[in-house]
Every structure is written in C-alpha cells, then in structure tokens.
Amino acid sequence: MGSVPAHRQYRDLRALALQGDEKAVHQLRKLARTAETHARVGELRKRERRAWQEVRRAASALRDHDVTGPLIQQALRTMDVPEEEVQAFAQAWSARRVKLLGELILPERVPRLPEAPGSKRWERFLAVEAARVQATVPPRDGRVRAEEWHDWRKALKRYRAVLELRQRSPEALVTLLNLLGEAQDAQTLLELAGREPLLAAYRPGLVRAAQLQRRLARQAAWQQWGSLAEELP
C-alpha cells in the first residue's frame, strides 16, 4: 500500500471521492479491499475491520456505475448506433451518477492497520486461499452458472491480496484476473441489457455482443489457468 499509511491515504481519497472524482472512487475501493486483507491476516479486531468493509461497500455502487457506463457506450458504438443516441445515453447515465454520488456516505475515519504479518501466519493464510481457489474452479464440461465464475474470480482476488502482502503476483495470475474481469464485464452488460430501460431499444444486439465477449474471455481464461494452476501452493 506504499509508504503512506492506509488510514492517511483514505483521508485524502475520501475528500476527492465525495467531490465526485472517479479515479478517487476507484482507488478508494481498491485501498479498502487491500486493507481488509491486511486487517484480517494481521489480526485486527473484527469491529475495527468493519470500518474498511463499510468503505468498500459504500464505494462499490458508484464504482460499478462508473465502469458500466463506458462498457455500454463501447458496445453501442460497435453496433453502429448513431453517435447522438450514444451521447444521449451518456448524459442520462451521468445524471444517474449525480444521484448515486449524493447517496455516498463514507466514515470520517478508519482504523490504523496492524504491522505486516509474520511469514508463518502469512503462509497459513496463503495456503487457505490457494485451497479456496482450487475448490472454486468451474468444471470444464457442462453448463457453468455465472455465479460459479464470479466465485472463482473472488477466490483468485483474495489469494492475490494475501500474496501481495509479502511478494509480487506472477504475471500469469494478473493476466488471468484481467481475463476474468473481461468476462465479468460481459456478464454485467448482459444483465443490464435485460433490465435497463435505457437499453430496451438495443437489447438484441447488446445481448449478442455480450455473449460473444463472455465466451471468448472465458476460453482465454481457461487457457491461462493451465499455465498457473501448478504454481499455486
């Protein structure tokens, strides 16, 4: 998390996020996720851990909104939707963000994190997270629900967070998570196409585009997993 303590980083990011800064919202949620892992492995009391959990959850709705807007616009342009219609959607999406920003509530302070865990404790936690990754790998054959892919991605992110408390993640893991992120983006677009009134006129094309993107990303993720699976402890 760098040389600046997490609770001080939070203070500055909080001020920017409440002003509507998209980058700060993203960094705030990322900081909170890393801090949650550090707190859990470093034996911070549960009551104090909850403050970091509240930050992550509070920032999530706004961050998800910020991510999905450009995804939808890109998909609409790929479908050759007229630019004025794309811009009309963008304006409506931005107006919705104003409402979400007004609902954003962040605690004024978060607890200081404990010292970095010792190697033995870190190794125990890393082994637990590696086992979780292996247990959630979706089956190669048969129909796999979106929730199973999501659970696997969450397990991999938890593993990476613990790993990076003491060392850098291998490039194979970073690439796999990026591919699973692309698959999740496609899943989100697919779900939005089915329920978002602003997208009703474009639903068939968006569904086809999202299904193709999801299939390709998942296929690439499977290939990437083959080069990573044996490296996990």
C-alpha positions in Angstrom: 0.0 0.0 0.0 3.0 2.2 -0.3 4.9 4.2 2.4 1.9 6.4 3.3 -0.3 4.6 5.9 -3.6 3.4 4.6 -5.7 5.4 7.1 -4.0 8.6 5.8 -4.4 7.6 2.1 -8.1 7.1 3.0 -8.4 10.6 4.3 -7.3 12.2 1.1 -9.2 9.8 -1.2 -12.4 10.3 0.8 -12.3 14.0 0.2 -11.8 13.6 -3.5 -14.4 10.8 -3.8 -17.1 12.9 -2.1 -16.4 15.6 -4.6 -17.2 13.1 -7.4 -13.7 12.2 -8.6 -14.0 8.9 -10.5 -10.3 7.9 -10.1 -10.5 8.5 -6.3 -13.6 6.3 -6.0 -11.7 3.5 -7.8 -8.6 3.9 -5.7 -10.7 4.1 -2.5 -12.4 0.8 -3.2 -9.1 -0.8 -4.1 -7.5 0.5 -1.0 -10.3 -0.8 1.1 -10.0 -4.3 -0.4 -6.3 -4.4 0.3 -6.8 -3.0 3.8 -9.4 -5.7 4.6 -7.0 -8.4 3.7 -4.2 -6.8 5.7 -6.5 -6.4 8.7 -7.7 -10.0 8.5 -4.2 -11.5 8.2 -2.8 -9.0 10.7 -5.3 -9.9 13.4 -7.1 -6.5 13.6 -10.3 -6.8 15.7 -13.5 -7.6 13.8 -15.2 -4.4 15.0 -12.3 -2.3 13.5 -12.3 -4.4 10.3 -15.9 -3.5 9.7 -14.9 0.1 9.0 -12.9 -0.9 6.0 -15.7 -3.2 4.9 -18.1 -0.3 5.0 -15.8 1.8 2.9 -15.6 -0.9 0.2 -19.4 -1.5 0.1 -20.2 2.2 0.1 -17.9 2.9 -2.9 -19.0 -0.2 -4.8 -22.3 1.1 -6.2 -20.7 4.3 -7.6 -17.6 2.5 -8.9 -19.8 -0.1 -10.7 -21.8 2.6 -12.3 -18.6 4.3 -13.5 -17.3 1.1 -15.0 -20.5 0.1 -16.8 -21.2 3.4 -18.5 -18.1 3.2 -20.8 -18.8 -0.5 -21.4 -22.3 0.2 -22.7 -21.1 3.1 -24.8 -18.4 1.0 -26.4 -20.9 -1.8 -27.2 -23.4 0.7 -28.7 -20.7 2.1 -31.0 -19.7 -1.4 -32.0 -23.3 -1.9 -33.1 -23.1 1.3 -35.2 -25.7 3.1 -33.1 -25.7 6.8 -34.1 -23.4 8.9 -32.1 -26.2 11.2 -31.0 -28.0 8.3 -29.4 -24.8 7.2 -27.7 -24.4 10.7 -26.3 -28.0 10.8 -25.1 -27.4 7.6 -23.2 -24.2 9.0 -21.7 -26.0 12.1 -20.5 -28.7 10.0 -18.8 -26.1 7.8 -17.2 -24.2 10.8 -15.9 -27.4 12.2 -14.4 -27.9 9.0 -12.6 -24.3 9.2 -11.2 -25.2 12.5 -9.6 -27.9 10.8 -7.6 -25.6 8.0 -6.6 -22.9 10.5 -5.5 -25.5 12.2 -3.3 -26.1 8.9 -1.6 -22.5 8.1 -0.9 -21.7 8.0 2.8 -18.2 7.3 3.9 -16.9 7.1 7.5 -14.8 10.1 8.5 -12.0 7.8 9.9 -10.8 4.3 9.5 -8.5 2.4 11.9 -4.8 2.2 11.6 -3.7 -1.2 10.2 -1.5 -3.6 12.2 2.1 -4.4 11.3 2.7 -6.8 8.4 2.1 -10.4 9.4 5.0 -12.8 10.1 5.9 -15.3 7.5 4.4 -18.3 9.2 1.0 -16.7 9.6 1.1 -15.3 6.1 2.0 -18.8 4.7 -1.0 -20.3 6.6 -3.4 -17.8 5.1 -1.9 -18.1 1.7 -2.4 -21.9 1.8 -6.1 -21.4 2.8 -6.7 -19.0 -0.1 -4.9 -21.3 -2.6 -7.2 -24.2 -1.5 -10.2 -21.9 -1.9 -9.1 -21.1 -5.5 -8.8 -24.8 -6.3 -12.2 -25.6 -4.8 -14.0 -22.9 -6.8 -12.5 -23.7 -10.3 -15.6 -24.1 -12.6 -15.9 -27.5 -14.3 -14.6 -27.6 -17.8 -17.5 -29.7 -19.0 -21.2 -29.0 -18.6 -23.1 -25.8 -18.1 -21.5 -23.4 -15.6 -23.5 -20.7 -13.9 -22.3 -17.1 -13.9 -22.1 -17.3 -10.1 -19.5 -20.0 -10.3 -17.3 -17.9 -12.5 -17.8 -15.0 -10.1 -16.9 -17.1 -7.0 -13.7 -18.3 -8.7 -12.7 -14.8 -9.6 -13.4 -13.6 -6.0 -11.2 -16.5 -4.7 -8.4 -15.6 -7.0 -8.6 -11.9 -5.9 -8.5 -13.0 -2.3 -5.4 -15.1 -3.0 -3.7 -12.3 -4.8 -4.4 -9.9 -2.0 -2.8 -12.2 0.6 0.1 -13.0 -1.7 0.9 -9.3 -2.2 1.3 -8.7 1.5 4.8 -10.1 1.1 5.6 -10.5 -2.6 4.5 -9.5 -6.1 1.9 -11.5 -8.0 3.2 -13.6 -11.0 2.2 -12.2 -14.4 0.2 -15.3 -15.1 -2.1 -14.5 -12.2 -2.5 -10.9 -13.2 -3.4 -11.9 -16.7 -5.9 -14.5 -15.6 -7.7 -12.0 -13.3 -7.8 -9.5 -16.2 -9.4 -12.0 -18.4 -11.9 -13.0 -15.8 -12.6 -9.3 -15.3 -13.4 -9.0 -19.0 -15.8 -12.0 -18.7 -17.4 -10.3 -15.7 -17.8 -7.1 -17.7 -19.6 -9.0 -20.4 -21.8 -10.7 -17.8 -22.7 -7.3 -16.3 -23.5 -5.9 -19.8 -25.7 -9.0 -20.5 -27.7 -8.5 -17.3 -28.0 -4.7 -17.8 -29.3 -5.3 -21.4 -32.1 -7.4 -19.9 -33.3 -5.0 -17.3 -32.2 -1.4 -18.0 -34.9 0.7 -19.6 -32.4 3.0 -21.3 -31.2 0.0 -23.3 -34.5 -1.5 -24.3 -34.2 -0.5 -28.0 -30.7 -2.0 -28.3 -31.3 -5.2 -26.3 -30.9 -7.9 -29.0 -27.6 -6.6 -30.3 -26.2 -6.0 -26.8 -27.1 -9.5 -25.8 -25.3 -11.0 -28.8 -22.2 -8.8 -28.3 -22.1 -9.6 -24.5 -22.5 -13.3 -25.1 -19.6 -13.4 -27.6 -17.3 -11.3 -25.4 -18.1 -13.5 -22.4 -17.4 -16.7 -24.3 -14.1 -15.5 -25.7 -12.9 -14.2 -22.4 -13.7 -17.4 -20.6 -12.0 -19.5 -23.2 -8.8 -17.4 -22.8 -9.1 -17.6 -19.0 -9.2 -21.4 -19.2 -6.0 -21.4 -21.3 -4.3 -19.0 -18.9 -5.3 -21.1 -15.9 -3.5 -24.1 -17.4 -0.2 -22.2 -17.1 -0.9 -21.1 -13.5 -2.6 -24.0 -11.7 0.6 -25.8 -10.9 2.2 -22.7 -9.4 -0.2 -22.4 -6.5 1.0 -23.8 -3.2 
